[in-house]
Amino acid sequence: MKYRVISFANQKGGVGKTTACINLAGALCEKGLRILLVDMDYQGNLSMGLGVRLGRDEKGMGEVMLFPDVSLGEVVRESPIPGADIAPGNFALSKVDINIDRLPDRHGILSGKLLEAKDNYDFVFMDCPPAFNLLTVNALSAADGVIIPLQCYPYSLAGLNTLLSIIDDVRYAYNFDLDVVGIAPTFYDTNTKLSEMVIDELRYNYPRKVFNTIIKKSVKVAEGPLHQKPMTLYAPRHPVTQAYRELAAEFLRRVS
């Protein structure tokens, strides 16, 4: 595989980043692949979306990032997705920026911690916070590729060039092999022309980067956190679930 460690990144919140991470993992695990999900957001939406809650004294990715003697393996646990494990996020991640800011290798902490675990999985999926900070820099520095979930609204388009510029900055500074695997259109509204116009502009400006598969807006998708599992498990026959399976097949073609 050309890309095995994938960051899901977008500095804009509410674009379906965590949802795409969970559901793409679910679709790939249906194919018998093993996935490690890494929650790099102190809000812990990826972890909560899979029903994983840490106790007060339990370690999560915050401790992995903050303390050299805490390994990634110490925090990894089974997820509700057969074939997928998760390294949960926790509030300690909110302390990372201020505590590692002066370390000379601050951008590469996660990359070093992943070395011990990534060979046990077909893919590592990292859910980045909706911000450009040292957590995002670490995730991008450790990744082979980036998937950019992008909401089909004009404001999302406006921030895309900024995000691509940030990815370029990280590439040239820390990780020359970093590449954009694809832009994944989400929240496509079939009732308006606006979503269609956004897709047309995306495909015109980034013809090789946009996934052909489009994830449509659906109440069933929004129910994910209530079910605490991917759509492949709680709505296996839903059209959006099938779209994620198609996205998984397209993803595998791109990364091969």
C-alpha positions as CSV (number, residue, x, y, z in Angstrom):
1,M,0.0,0.0,0.0
2,K,1.3,3.5,-0.9
3,Y,-0.6,5.0,2.0
4,R,-1.1,3.2,5.3
5,V,-1.3,6.0,7.9
6,I,-4.1,8.4,7.0
7,S,-5.0,11.7,8.6
8,F,-8.6,13.0,8.3
9,A,-8.1,16.8,8.4
10,N,-10.0,20.0,8.0
11,Q,-9.6,23.1,10.1
12,K,-13.3,23.8,9.7
13,G,-15.6,22.0,12.1
14,G,-18.8,20.2,11.2
15,V,-17.7,18.9,7.8
16,G,-18.2,15.2,8.6
17,K,-14.6,14.5,9.4
18,T,-15.1,12.2,12.3
19,T,-18.2,10.6,10.7
20,A,-16.1,9.8,7.5
21,C,-13.3,8.4,9.6
22,I,-15.7,6.0,11.5
23,N,-17.8,4.9,8.5
24,L,-14.8,4.4,6.2
25,A,-13.2,2.3,8.8
26,G,-16.5,0.3,9.2
27,A,-16.7,-0.3,5.5
28,L,-13.0,-1.4,5.2
29,C,-13.4,-3.7,8.2
30,E,-16.3,-5.4,6.4
31,K,-13.6,-6.4,3.8
32,G,-11.5,-8.1,6.5
33,L,-9.0,-5.3,6.9
34,R,-7.6,-4.3,10.4
35,I,-7.8,-0.6,11.3
36,L,-6.3,1.4,14.2
37,L,-8.3,4.6,14.9
38,V,-6.4,7.3,16.7
39,D,-8.4,10.2,18.3
40,M,-6.3,13.3,18.2
41,D,-9.1,15.7,19.3
42,Y,-9.4,16.6,23.0
43,Q,-13.2,16.8,22.5
44,G,-13.0,13.1,21.8
45,N,-15.8,12.9,19.2
46,L,-14.3,9.9,17.5
47,S,-14.1,8.0,20.8
48,M,-17.6,9.1,21.9
49,G,-18.9,8.2,18.4
50,L,-17.8,4.6,19.2
51,G,-19.0,4.5,22.8
52,V,-15.5,4.6,24.2
53,R,-15.3,6.7,27.4
54,L,-12.2,6.8,29.6
55,G,-12.4,6.7,33.4
56,R,-10.7,9.5,35.4
57,D,-7.5,7.5,35.9
58,E,-7.3,5.9,32.5
59,K,-4.7,7.0,30.0
60,G,-5.5,8.3,26.5
61,M,-3.8,10.0,23.6
62,G,-3.1,13.0,25.8
63,E,-0.7,11.0,28.0
64,V,0.8,9.4,24.9
65,M,1.7,12.8,23.5
66,L,2.7,14.4,26.8
67,F,4.8,11.6,28.4
68,P,7.7,9.8,26.7
69,D,7.3,6.7,28.8
70,V,3.6,6.2,27.9
71,S,3.4,4.0,24.8
72,L,0.6,3.9,22.2
73,G,0.0,0.3,23.0
74,E,-0.9,1.2,26.6
75,V,-4.0,3.1,25.5
76,V,-5.2,1.0,22.5
77,R,-8.5,-0.9,23.1
78,E,-11.1,-2.8,21.1
79,S,-13.7,-0.7,19.3
80,P,-17.3,-1.8,18.6
81,I,-16.2,-2.3,15.0
82,P,-15.0,-5.9,14.4
83,G,-11.5,-5.6,13.2
84,A,-10.8,-2.1,14.5
85,D,-9.1,-0.9,17.6
86,I,-9.1,2.6,19.0
87,A,-6.6,4.9,20.8
88,P,-9.1,7.2,22.6
89,G,-8.7,10.9,22.8
90,N,-9.1,12.7,26.2
91,F,-9.0,16.1,27.7
92,A,-5.3,15.9,28.4
93,L,-4.8,16.5,24.6
94,S,-5.8,20.1,25.3
95,K,-2.6,20.5,27.3
96,V,-0.3,19.3,24.5
97,D,0.3,22.5,22.7
98,I,1.5,24.5,25.6
99,N,3.6,21.6,27.1
100,I,5.5,20.5,24.0
101,D,5.8,23.9,22.3
102,R,9.5,24.3,23.1
103,L,10.6,20.7,22.5
104,P,12.9,20.4,19.4
105,D,11.1,17.3,18.1
106,R,7.6,18.6,19.0
107,H,6.3,17.9,15.5
108,G,7.4,14.2,15.5
109,I,6.2,12.8,18.8
110,L,3.3,10.9,17.3
111,S,5.3,9.6,14.5
112,G,7.7,7.9,16.9
113,K,4.9,6.5,19.0
114,L,3.2,5.0,15.9
115,L,6.2,2.9,15.0
116,E,5.4,0.3,17.6
117,A,1.8,-0.2,16.5
118,K,1.2,0.5,12.9
119,D,2.7,-2.8,11.6
120,N,-0.1,-4.6,13.4
121,Y,-2.8,-3.0,11.2
122,D,-3.6,-2.6,7.5
123,F,-4.3,1.1,8.1
124,V,-4.1,3.7,10.8
125,F,-6.8,6.4,10.7
126,M,-6.1,9.6,12.7
127,D,-9.0,12.0,13.4
128,C,-7.5,15.5,13.6
129,P,-9.0,18.4,15.6
130,P,-10.8,21.1,13.7
131,A,-7.8,23.5,14.2
132,F,-4.3,24.0,13.0
133,N,-2.2,23.2,16.1
134,L,0.6,20.9,17.2
135,L,-1.8,18.0,17.4
136,T,-2.7,18.5,13.7
137,V,1.0,19.0,12.8
138,N,1.9,15.8,14.6
139,A,-0.8,13.8,12.8
140,L,0.2,15.2,9.4
141,S,3.9,14.6,10.1
142,A,3.2,11.0,10.9
143,A,0.8,10.4,8.0
144,D,1.5,9.0,4.5
145,G,-1.7,10.7,3.2
146,V,-4.5,13.0,4.1
147,I,-8.3,12.6,3.4
148,I,-10.1,15.9,3.4
149,P,-13.8,15.6,4.1
150,L,-15.4,18.7,2.7
151,Q,-19.0,19.9,3.3
152,C,-20.8,20.8,0.0
153,Y,-21.2,24.5,1.0
154,P,-19.4,27.5,-0.4
155,Y,-17.7,28.4,3.0
156,S,-16.0,25.0,2.9
157,L,-14.6,25.8,-0.5
158,A,-13.2,29.1,0.8
159,G,-11.1,27.3,3.4
160,L,-9.8,24.5,1.2
161,N,-7.0,26.5,-0.3
162,T,-5.8,27.4,3.2
163,L,-5.9,23.8,4.2
164,L,-3.9,22.7,1.2
165,S,-1.4,25.4,1.8
166,I,-1.0,24.1,5.4
167,I,-0.5,20.6,4.2
168,D,2.2,21.9,1.8
169,D,3.9,23.7,4.7
170,V,4.0,20.5,6.7
171,R,5.2,18.5,3.7
172,Y,8.2,20.7,3.0
173,A,9.1,21.2,6.7
174,Y,8.6,17.7,8.2
175,N,7.2,15.1,5.9
176,F,8.1,15.2,2.2
177,D,6.1,12.0,1.5
178,L,2.8,13.5,2.7
179,D,0.2,13.5,0.0
180,V,-3.5,14.2,-0.4
181,V,-5.3,10.9,-0.9
182,G,-8.5,12.6,-1.8
183,I,-11.2,15.2,-1.1
184,A,-14.4,13.5,0.1
185,P,-17.5,15.6,-0.6
186,T,-20.0,15.3,2.4
187,F,-23.4,16.7,3.3
188,Y,-24.5,16.7,-0.4
189,D,-28.1,18.1,-0.5
190,T,-30.1,16.8,-3.4
191,N,-32.8,19.4,-2.8
192,T,-30.7,22.4,-3.9
193,K,-28.4,23.4,-6.8
194,L,-25.8,24.7,-4.3
195,S,-24.3,21.3,-3.6
196,E,-24.1,20.5,-7.3
197,M,-22.3,23.8,-7.9
198,V,-19.8,23.1,-5.2
199,I,-19.0,19.7,-6.6
200,D,-18.6,21.1,-10.1
201,E,-16.1,23.7,-8.8
202,L,-14.2,21.1,-6.8
203,R,-13.9,18.8,-9.8
204,Y,-12.9,21.7,-12.1
205,N,-10.1,23.0,-9.7
206,Y,-8.9,19.6,-8.3
207,P,-9.8,17.0,-10.9
208,R,-7.5,14.3,-9.7
209,K,-8.1,14.9,-6.0
210,V,-11.9,14.7,-5.6
211,F,-13.3,11.2,-4.8
212,N,-16.0,10.2,-7.2
213,T,-18.2,9.0,-4.3
214,I,-20.4,11.6,-2.8
215,I,-21.8,11.3,0.7
216,K,-25.3,12.7,0.8
217,K,-26.9,14.6,3.6
218,S,-29.0,12.2,5.7
219,V,-30.6,12.1,9.2
220,K,-29.5,8.5,9.5
221,V,-25.8,9.7,9.3
222,A,-26.4,12.2,12.1
223,E,-27.7,9.3,14.3
224,G,-24.3,7.7,14.4
225,P,-23.3,9.1,17.8
226,L,-26.6,7.7,19.3
227,H,-25.8,4.2,18.0
228,Q,-22.1,4.5,18.8
229,K,-21.1,2.4,15.8
230,P,-20.6,2.9,12.1
231,M,-23.5,2.8,9.6
232,T,-22.4,-0.6,8.4
233,L,-23.6,-1.9,11.7
234,Y,-26.7,0.1,12.5
235,A,-28.0,0.8,9.0
236,P,-26.3,-1.7,6.7
237,R,-28.8,-1.3,3.8
238,H,-29.1,2.5,3.9
239,P,-28.0,4.3,0.6
240,V,-25.4,6.3,2.5
241,T,-23.9,3.1,4.0
242,Q,-23.6,1.8,0.4
243,A,-21.9,5.1,-0.5
244,Y,-19.3,4.6,2.2
245,R,-18.7,1.1,0.9
246,E,-18.1,2.6,-2.6
247,L,-15.8,5.2,-1.0
248,A,-13.9,2.4,0.7
249,A,-13.5,0.6,-2.7
250,E,-12.3,3.9,-4.3
251,F,-10.0,4.5,-1.4
252,L,-8.4,1.1,-1.8
253,R,-7.8,1.7,-5.5
254,R,-6.1,5.0,-4.8
255,V,-3.8,3.7,-2.0
256,S,-2.7,0.5,-3.9
